[in-house]
Amino acid sequence: MAKIAPFRGVRYNPQGFEKLDLTVSLPYDRIKGDLQEKYYQLDEHNIVRILKGKAFPGDTETENQYTRAKGFYEEWLKEGILIRDPKPAIYGYSQEFRLPSGEFATRIALIAALQLTDYEEGIVLPHERTFSGPKIDRLNLLRPTAVNFGLIFMVYPGDKIGEILAPHLHRQPNIDLYAVGETEVRHALWVIDDPQAIAAIQAEMGPKRNLIIADGHHRYETALAYRDEMRQKSPAWEPDMAFNYRMVGLVSMEDPGLTILPTHRLMHSIPNWNSAEFLAQAGEFFEVLPAEGKDELFSKMAQMVAKEHLFGLFDGQGYHLLRLKDEGVLDRFVEASRAREWKTLDVSILHELVIERVLGLSKESVKRKENIDYIRDAQEGIEAVKSGQAQFVFFLNPTKISQMRACSGVGEKMPQKSTDFYPKMISGLVMMPVGKEERLG
């Protein structure tokens, strides 16, 4: 049973800002390089100071980015920079954005508190593997603050909830902004505290299972760890205590705006790299077809994706299409315990047959990113190869929602960076306190 609950959200006070655009940020794991500093410069109250604050050389166990985050949050509440909604509510969230094709699309989400369940229960399912470092970092933030500052992006089966939300999304949104970090994405938020609408959505969501985490695996597993810690500290804990829940953004699998972008592989620092030798060795498993340029390559990839397993390559000298000759070859090189749904992912084929077998890179070195970087922008990869920063780049088609659902359904976690849902659900629109004094219905 997927139990959701309304909560009294904490939001930026619109009366205190000329533009709320300056207060929000991308999720913490997307704040890299100069983007953290850019958020710092936007406004002294930008959520980045809490979500991913700066660490300093003199930090200690009692004075660090996590304790400073707690201080900022409490200070901003006291000063009225942040305000708390008076009634428990759910929140409608729309994102209007431009697709790579140039067309615009809209994705609708429901923001609510979702009761935490272990993966084994089959209500919430992962689709990617996680690593310990990010979970430790998020737990270090959650312990002192006891607040969910960012969303976990989940997809669910069915589309009836959208019909219930629709009448409430026709009025003027409570928040309407463009966030720095992803261009041309308009974010709108509606506070919905109508008891009838909330009850109808709870009833519709209740029987559902197989809610798949699209983005936020580390945050979900951090929430589970925090829940277990809090239960140990409160032996008389009750199910309605907020630490048993996590703030999530729920999107229907039927939503026409649900978009996955491909994540390309930029390869570098490979000893004795020779493009001609590589293509000859790859020919054991793949038909290698030349392409006149990037446009022709991507056109062929799009045309053939429905029936073929393939990916593109740019090596600085030319563009090539690699098409798998025989799907059955995976059975020779991949452990028998792997499900067919996993073996037939293009990203699995690329890693198992090409990156590991032809190039000879180990799974451990790939995890350490010794020779590989993950990029969204194909042109960025091309320019990196042309400039000599990388040796070559593999281009992939986007993973399909149906493939993600199939892998999750058989208990398979997809390889790292298999999906890139676009756009990201930003942080700072609404926050959910989860301290032991908080209760949810």
MARVO-378849 format. One line per field, with one value per residue (C-alpha): residue in one letter; z, x, y; chain; residue number from 1. Coordinates in Angstrom, 1 decimal, decimal comma. Layout:
<atoms>
residuo	[A  ...] $
w	[Z  ...] $
u	[X  ...] $
v	[Y  ...] $
cadena	[A  ...] $
num	[NUM  ...] $
</atoms>
This chain:
<atoms>
residuo	[M  A  K  I  A  P  F  R  G  V  R  Y  N  P  Q  G  F  E  K  L  D  L  T  V  S  L  P  Y  D  R  I  K  G  D  L  Q  E  K  Y  Y  Q  L  D  E  H  N  I  V  R  I  L  K  G  K  A  F  P  G  D  T  E  T  E  N  Q  Y  T  R  A  K  G  F  Y  E  E  W  L  K  E  G  I  L  I  R  D  P  K  P  A  I  Y  G  Y  S  Q  E  F  R  L  P  S  G  E  F  A  T  R  I  A  L  I  A  A  L  Q  L  T  D  Y  E  E  G  I  V  L  P  H  E  R  T  F  S  G  P  K  I  D  R  L  N  L  L  R  P  T  A  V  N  F  G  L  I  F  M  V  Y  P  G  D  K  I  G  E  I  L  A  P  H  L  H  R  Q  P  N  I  D  L  Y  A  V  G  E  T  E  V  R  H  A  L  W  V  I  D  D  P  Q  A  I  A  A  I  Q  A  E  M  G  P  K  R  N  L  I  I  A  D  G  H  H  R  Y  E  T  A  L  A  Y  R  D  E  M  R  Q  K  S  P  A  W  E  P  D  M  A  F  N  Y  R  M  V  G  L  V  S  M  E  D  P  G  L  T  I  L  P  T  H  R  L  M  H  S  I  P  N  W  N  S  A  E  F  L  A  Q  A  G  E  F  F  E  V  L  P  A  E  G  K  D  E  L  F  S  K  M  A  Q  M  V  A  K  E  H  L  F  G  L  F  D  G  Q  G  Y  H  L  L  R  L  K  D  E  G  V  L  D  R  F  V  E  A  S  R  A  R  E  W  K  T  L  D  V  S  I  L  H  E  L  V  I  E  R  V  L  G  L  S  K  E  S  V  K  R  K  E  N  I  D  Y  I  R  D  A  Q  E  G  I  E  A  V  K  S  G  Q  A  Q  F  V  F  F  L  N  P  T  K  I  S  Q  M  R  A  C  S  G  V  G  E  K  M  P  Q  K  S  T  D  F  Y  P  K  M  I  S  G  L  V  M  M  P  V  G  K  E  E  R  L  G] $
w	[0,0  -1,1  1,7  1,1  3,5  3,3  5,3  6,5  4,1  4,7  1,8  1,0  1,9  -1,4  0,3  1,1  -2,4  -5,6  -7,5  -6,0  -8,9  -6,9  -3,9  -5,5  -6,9  -8,8  -6,6  -4,6  -6,8  -9,8  -8,0  -9,4  -10,4  -10,5  -10,0  -6,2  -6,3  -8,7  -6,4  -3,5  -5,5  -6,5  -3,0  0,5  1,3  -1,6  -0,6  -1,6  1,7  3,4  0,7  -0,2  1,9  1,6  3,7  5,2  6,3  10,0  10,2  13,2  14,3  15,9  13,3  9,7  6,6  8,2  11,5  9,5  7,5  10,6  11,7  8,4  8,4  12,0  11,5  8,3  9,9  12,8  10,5  8,3  5,3  5,4  6,4  7,2  5,5  8,1  7,0  5,9  2,1  -1,0  -3,8  -7,5  -9,4  -13,2  -15,2  -18,7  -20,8  -24,2  -25,6  -27,6  -30,7  -30,0  -29,0  -25,6  -23,1  -19,7  -16,9  -13,9  -10,5  -7,1  -4,1  -0,9  2,0  1,1  3,9  3,7  2,9  2,3  -1,3  -0,4  0,2  -3,5  -3,1  -3,9  -6,3  -7,2  -10,8  -10,2  -7,7  -5,0  -3,4  0,3  0,0  -1,0  1,6  4,4  3,2  3,1  6,5  8,0  6,7  7,8  11,4  12,6  10,4  10,5  7,3  3,7  1,5  -1,8  -3,7  -4,6  -8,1  -8,5  -11,2  -10,6  -12,8  -13,9  -14,6  -12,6  -10,1  -12,9  -13,4  -9,7  -9,7  -13,0  -11,6  -8,9  -11,5  -13,4  -10,9  -10,4  -9,0  -5,5  -7,0  -10,6  -11,5  -13,6  -11,8  -12,6  -13,7  -16,5  -19,1  -20,3  -17,6  -15,9  -12,5  -11,0  -7,6  -6,2  -2,5  -2,4  1,1  0,0  2,2  -0,6  -3,2  -0,7  0,3  -3,4  -4,2  -1,1  -2,2  -5,7  -4,6  -1,8  -3,8  -6,0  -5,9  -8,1  -7,6  -9,3  -8,1  -11,1  -9,4  -5,7  -4,8  -2,3  -0,7  -0,4  1,3  3,5  4,6  5,4  7,5  9,3  10,0  11,5  13,7  14,9  15,7  17,9  19,7  20,2  21,2  21,5  18,0  16,2  12,5  12,0  13,1  10,2  10,1  8,8  5,6  2,9  0,7  -2,9  -6,3  -8,0  -11,8  -13,8  -16,1  -18,6  -18,4  -22,0  -20,6  -18,9  -20,7  -20,4  -22,0  -23,0  -21,0  -23,3  -22,3  -22,8  -22,8  -21,9  -20,6  -22,2  -22,7  -26,3  -27,7  -31,5  -33,2  -36,1  -33,9  -31,6  -34,5  -35,9  -32,5  -32,0  -35,4  -33,6  -32,0  -34,0  -37,6  -37,8  -40,2  -41,1  -40,9  -42,7  -39,6  -36,3  -37,9  -40,0  -37,1  -34,7  -37,4  -38,0  -34,2  -33,9  -36,8  -35,8  -32,0  -32,1  -33,5  -33,0  -30,2  -31,2  -30,3  -32,0  -31,8  -32,6  -32,4  -33,8  -37,3  -38,1  -36,9  -36,7  -35,9  -34,0  -34,4  -32,4  -34,6  -32,3  -29,0  -27,8  -27,5  -24,1  -22,7  -23,3  -21,3  -18,7  -15,7  -16,1  -13,1  -15,0  -16,3  -20,0  -19,3  -18,1  -20,7  -23,6  -22,4  -24,8  -21,8  -20,5  -24,0  -24,2  -20,8  -20,9  -24,5  -25,4  -22,4  -20,4  -23,0  -26,1  -24,2  -21,2  -18,5  -15,2  -13,5  -10,5  -12,7  -14,3  -10,9  -10,0  -13,3  -14,1  -17,9  -18,2  -17,8  -18,1  -20,2  -21,3  -24,2  -27,3  -28,7  -25,4  -26,1  -29,7  -28,7  -25,9  -28,4  -31,0  -28,4  -27,2  -23,7  -24,5  -27,0  -28,1  -27,1  -27,2  -28,0  -26,7  -27,3  -24,2  -22,1  -22,3  -19,4  -20,4  -20,0  -16,6  -15,5  -16,8  -15,0  -11,7  -12,0  -12,1  -9,3  -11,6  -10,9  -14,1  -14,7  -13,3  -15,4  -17,4  -17,2  -17,1  -16,4  -17,6  -16,2  -12,6  -9,8  -8,1  -4,4  -2,4  -3,7  -0,5  2,5  4,9  8,6  9,8  13,5  16,1  17,2  13,7  12,9  9,6  8,9] $
u	[0,0  1,4  0,4  0,7  -0,1  -0,4  2,1  2,5  5,2  7,9  8,3  10,1  8,0  7,2  6,8  10,5  11,8  11,5  12,2  11,9  14,0  17,1  16,2  16,0  18,6  19,0  19,2  22,4  24,0  23,7  25,5  29,0  31,9  31,1  27,3  27,6  29,3  26,8  24,0  25,8  26,0  22,4  21,0  22,2  19,2  19,6  18,8  22,3  23,6  21,5  21,4  25,1  26,9  30,6  33,1  36,0  39,5  38,8  35,6  35,1  32,5  30,5  31,0  30,7  28,5  25,8  25,6  25,7  22,8  20,8  21,6  20,5  17,2  16,3  17,4  15,4  12,3  12,7  13,2  10,3  12,4  10,8  7,2  5,1  1,8  -1,0  -2,8  -1,6  -1,5  -0,3  1,3  0,8  4,0  4,3  7,4  7,2  10,4  11,9  12,7  15,9  13,6  12,8  9,2  7,8  6,4  4,8  5,2  2,9  3,8  2,2  4,3  3,3  4,7  5,1  5,3  8,7  8,9  11,8  12,4  11,5  7,9  7,6  5,8  8,9  11,4  14,9  16,3  19,9  22,7  23,8  27,1  27,9  29,5  26,4  24,3  26,6  26,6  22,8  22,5  24,9  22,6  19,4  20,4  20,9  18,2  15,4  14,0  13,6  14,9  14,8  12,4  12,7  11,4  9,2  7,0  3,8  1,4  -1,9  -3,0  -6,2  -4,4  -3,7  -7,5  -8,0  -5,2  -6,3  -9,0  -6,7  -4,0  -6,2  -5,9  -2,9  0,1  1,4  4,9  5,9  9,6  12,6  15,5  19,2  20,9  18,6  17,5  14,0  12,3  9,3  8,4  5,0  3,7  0,1  -0,8  -3,8  -5,3  -8,8  -9,7  -11,8  -9,1  -6,5  -8,8  -9,4  -5,7  -4,9  -7,6  -6,3  -2,7  -3,4  -3,6  -0,5  2,7  5,8  6,5  9,9  12,6  13,5  15,9  16,9  18,0  20,6  18,0  15,5  18,0  19,1  15,5  15,3  18,5  17,2  13,8  15,5  17,8  14,8  12,8  15,7  15,8  12,0  11,0  7,4  7,3  4,0  3,3  2,2  5,6  7,0  10,3  8,4  7,7  9,7  8,7  8,5  7,4  5,2  4,7  2,5  4,2  1,5  2,5  3,3  6,0  7,9  11,3  14,5  17,6  20,6  23,8  26,8  30,2  33,3  36,4  40,0  43,4  43,3  46,8  47,9  44,5  44,2  40,9  41,5  42,4  39,5  37,0  38,5  38,1  34,6  33,8  33,6  30,4  29,2  28,6  30,5  28,9  30,3  28,2  28,9  28,5  26,7  23,3  23,4  24,6  21,9  19,2  20,2  20,3  16,8  15,4  16,9  16,3  13,0  14,5  18,3  20,8  23,3  25,2  27,4  31,1  33,1  36,9  38,1  38,5  35,0  31,5  30,6  27,5  28,0  25,1  25,0  25,1  23,6  21,7  22,6  26,2  25,5  24,8  28,4  29,9  27,3  26,6  23,6  21,8  21,3  17,8  17,1  15,6  19,0  21,1  19,3  19,7  22,0  23,9  24,5  25,7  28,1  29,6  29,8  30,9  32,8  34,1  35,0  35,7  37,0  38,7  39,6  38,5  37,4  34,1  36,1  37,9  34,6  33,1  36,1  35,7  39,3  38,7  35,1  33,0  29,2  27,8  24,4  25,4  26,6  28,3  30,3  31,7  32,6  34,4  36,3  37,6  38,5  40,4  42,3  40,7  39,2  40,1  36,6  32,9  30,1  26,6  23,5  19,8  17,7  16,5  12,8  10,4  9,2  12,8  13,2  9,9  10,9  14,2  12,7  9,9  12,4  14,5  17,4  19,2  20,3  23,9  25,0  23,9  21,4  18,7  18,7  15,2  14,7  14,1  15,3  12,9  14,4  15,0  13,6  10,0  8,7  10,4  9,1  10,1  10,6  11,6  10,2  7,6  6,1  3,0  1,3  -2,1] $
v	[0,0  3,4  5,6  9,3  12,2  16,0  18,0  21,6  22,7  25,3  27,7  30,9  34,0  35,6  39,0  39,0  38,6  40,4  37,2  33,7  32,5  33,5  31,2  27,8  25,4  22,1  18,9  18,7  16,1  18,4  21,3  20,9  23,1  26,8  26,3  26,2  29,6  31,0  30,1  31,7  34,9  34,9  35,7  35,3  33,2  30,7  27,1  26,0  27,3  24,6  22,0  22,0  24,5  25,2  23,4  25,4  24,3  25,1  23,0  20,7  18,1  20,9  23,6  22,6  22,9  20,7  22,6  25,8  24,5  24,0  27,5  29,1  27,2  28,1  31,7  32,1  30,7  33,1  36,1  35,2  34,5  31,0  30,6  27,5  26,7  26,9  23,7  20,3  20,3  18,4  20,4  20,4  20,9  21,6  22,0  23,5  22,9  22,8  19,3  18,7  18,7  22,4  21,7  22,5  19,9  20,0  17,5  17,4  16,1  15,6  16,5  14,7  12,8  9,1  6,5  4,9  1,2  -1,2  -2,2  -5,8  -4,8  -4,0  -0,7  1,5  0,0  1,3  1,1  2,1  1,2  3,6  4,4  5,0  8,5  10,5  8,7  9,6  13,2  13,4  11,7  14,2  17,0  15,3  14,5  18,1  19,8  17,1  18,6  17,3  20,1  18,4  16,1  12,4  12,0  8,9  7,5  5,6  3,5  5,0  8,5  9,2  11,4  13,9  14,2  15,0  17,6  19,3  21,6  22,9  23,7  26,2  28,9  31,2  29,2  30,1  30,0  30,7  30,9  30,0  28,3  28,9  25,7  24,4  26,9  27,5  25,5  27,1  25,8  26,4  25,2  25,1  24,6  22,2  22,0  20,9  17,8  16,2  16,5  15,1  12,2  11,4  11,3  9,2  6,7  6,5  6,1  3,6  0,4  1,2  -0,8  -0,6  3,1  3,5  6,0  8,0  10,4  10,3  6,8  8,1  10,4  7,6  5,2  8,1  8,5  4,8  5,0  8,1  6,4  3,5  5,7  7,7  4,5  3,3  6,6  6,6  3,0  4,2  5,6  5,9  5,3  9,0  10,4  12,3  10,6  7,5  9,5  11,2  14,2  13,0  14,3  11,7  11,6  9,3  6,9  8,0  11,6  12,8  15,1  12,3  12,7  10,7  12,1  9,9  9,9  9,7  8,2  10,3  8,2  9,3  8,3  4,8  3,5  2,7  3,7  3,2  3,8  1,5  -1,4  -0,8  -0,8  -4,0  -5,7  -4,4  -6,0  -9,3  -8,3  -5,3  -4,3  -1,0  1,5  4,9  8,1  11,3  13,4  13,9  14,6  11,5  9,4  10,5  10,2  6,6  5,9  7,3  5,4  2,0  2,2  0,3  -2,9  -2,8  -2,5  0,2  3,2  5,9  6,7  9,8  9,3  12,6  11,3  10,2  9,1  5,4  3,4  0,2  -2,3  -5,5  -8,5  -11,1  -10,4  -13,9  -13,0  -11,5  -15,0  -15,9  -13,0  -11,9  -14,0  -16,3  -14,7  -11,5  -11,1  -10,7  -7,3  -6,2  -7,9  -6,2  -2,6  -0,7  0,7  -2,9  -4,0  -1,0  -1,6  -5,4  -6,0  -2,8  -1,0  -4,1  -6,7  -4,8  -2,0  -4,1  -1,7  -3,3  -2,7  -1,2  1,3  2,3  2,9  5,0  6,9  6,5  6,6  7,7  10,8  11,0  13,8  14,9  17,2  15,3  18,4  18,8  15,3  16,1  19,3  17,4  14,9  17,6  19,5  16,5  16,4  13,0  10,2  9,3  9,4  6,9  8,2  6,3  6,5  7,3  4,5  3,9  4,1  0,6  -0,7  0,9  -0,6  -4,1  -4,1  -2,9  -5,4  -8,3  -6,9  -5,7  -2,4  -0,8  0,2  3,6  6,6  4,6  7,3  11,1  12,4  15,9  18,4  18,0  18,6  21,7  22,2  25,1  25,1  23,5  21,7  19,1  19,0  15,4  15,8  13,5  16,1  16,2  14,2  13,3  12,0] $
cadena	[A  A  A  A  A  A  A  A  A  A  A  A  A  A  A  A  A  A  A  A  A  A  A  A  A  A  A  A  A  A  A  A  A  A  A  A  A  A  A  A  A  A  A  A  A  A  A  A  A  A  A  A  A  A  A  A  A  A  A  A  A  A  A  A  A  A  A  A  A  A  A  A  A  A  A  A  A  A  A  A  A  A  A  A  A  A  A  A  A  A  A  A  A  A  A  A  A  A  A  A  A  A  A  A  A  A  A  A  A  A  A  A  A  A  A  A  A  A  A  A  A  A  A  A  A  A  A  A  A  A  A  A  A  A  A  A  A  A  A  A  A  A  A  A  A  A  A  A  A  A  A  A  A  A  A  A  A  A  A  A  A  A  A  A  A  A  A  A  A  A  A  A  A  A  A  A  A  A  A  A  A  A  A  A  A  A  A  A  A  A  A  A  A  A  A  A  A  A  A  A  A  A  A  A  A  A  A  A  A  A  A  A  A  A  A  A  A  A  A  A  A  A  A  A  A  A  A  A  A  A  A  A  A  A  A  A  A  A  A  A  A  A  A  A  A  A  A  A  A  A  A  A  A  A  A  A  A  A  A  A  A  A  A  A  A  A  A  A  A  A  A  A  A  A  A  A  A  A  A  A  A  A  A  A  A  A  A  A  A  A  A  A  A  A  A  A  A  A  A  A  A  A  A  A  A  A  A  A  A  A  A  A  A  A  A  A  A  A  A  A  A  A  A  A  A  A  A  A  A  A  A  A  A  A  A  A  A  A  A  A  A  A  A  A  A  A  A  A  A  A  A  A  A  A  A  A  A  A  A  A  A  A  A  A  A  A  A  A  A  A  A  A  A  A  A  A  A  A  A  A  A  A  A  A  A  A  A  A  A  A  A  A  A  A  A  A  A  A  A  A  A  A  A  A  A  A  A  A  A  A  A  A  A  A  A  A  A  A  A  A  A  A  A  A  A  A  A  A  A  A  A  A  A  A  A  A  A  A  A  A  A] $
num	[1  2  3  4  5  6  7  8  9  10  11  12  13  14  15  16  17  18  19  20  21  22  23  24  25  26  27  28  29  30  31  32  33  34  35  36  37  38  39  40  41  42  43  44  45  46  47  48  49  50  51  52  53  54  55  56  57  58  59  60  61  62  63  64  65  66  67  68  69  70  71  72  73  74  75  76  77  78  79  80  81  82  83  84  85  86  87  88  89  90  91  92  93  94  95  96  97  98  99  100  101  102  103  104  105  106  107  108  109  110  111  112  113  114  115  116  117  118  119  120  121  122  123  124  125  126  127  128  129  130  131  132  133  134  135  136  137  138  139  140  141  142  143  144  145  146  147  148  149  150  151  152  153  154  155  156  157  158  159  160  161  162  163  164  165  166  167  168  169  170  171  172  173  174  175  176  177  178  179  180  181  182  183  184  185  186  187  188  189  190  191  192  193  194  195  196  197  198  199  200  201  202  203  204  205  206  207  208  209  210  211  212  213  214  215  216  217  218  219  220  221  222  223  224  225  226  227  228  229  230  231  232  233  234  235  236  237  238  239  240  241  242  243  244  245  246  247  248  249  250  251  252  253  254  255  256  257  258  259  260  261  262  263  264  265  266  267  268  269  270  271  272  273  274  275  276  277  278  279  280  281  282  283  284  285  286  287  288  289  290  291  292  293  294  295  296  297  298  299  300  301  302  303  304  305  306  307  308  309  310  311  312  313  314  315  316  317  318  319  320  321  322  323  324  325  326  327  328  329  330  331  332  333  334  335  336  337  338  339  340  341  342  343  344  345  346  347  348  349  350  351  352  353  354  355  356  357  358  359  360  361  362  363  364  365  366  367  368  369  370  371  372  373  374  375  376  377  378  379  380  381  382  383  384  385  386  387  388  389  390  391  392  393  394  395  396  397  398  399  400  401  402  403  404  405  406  407  408  409  410  411  412  413  414  415  416  417  418  419  420  421  422  423  424  425  426  427  428  429  430  431  432  433  434  435  436  437  438  439  440  441] $
</atoms>
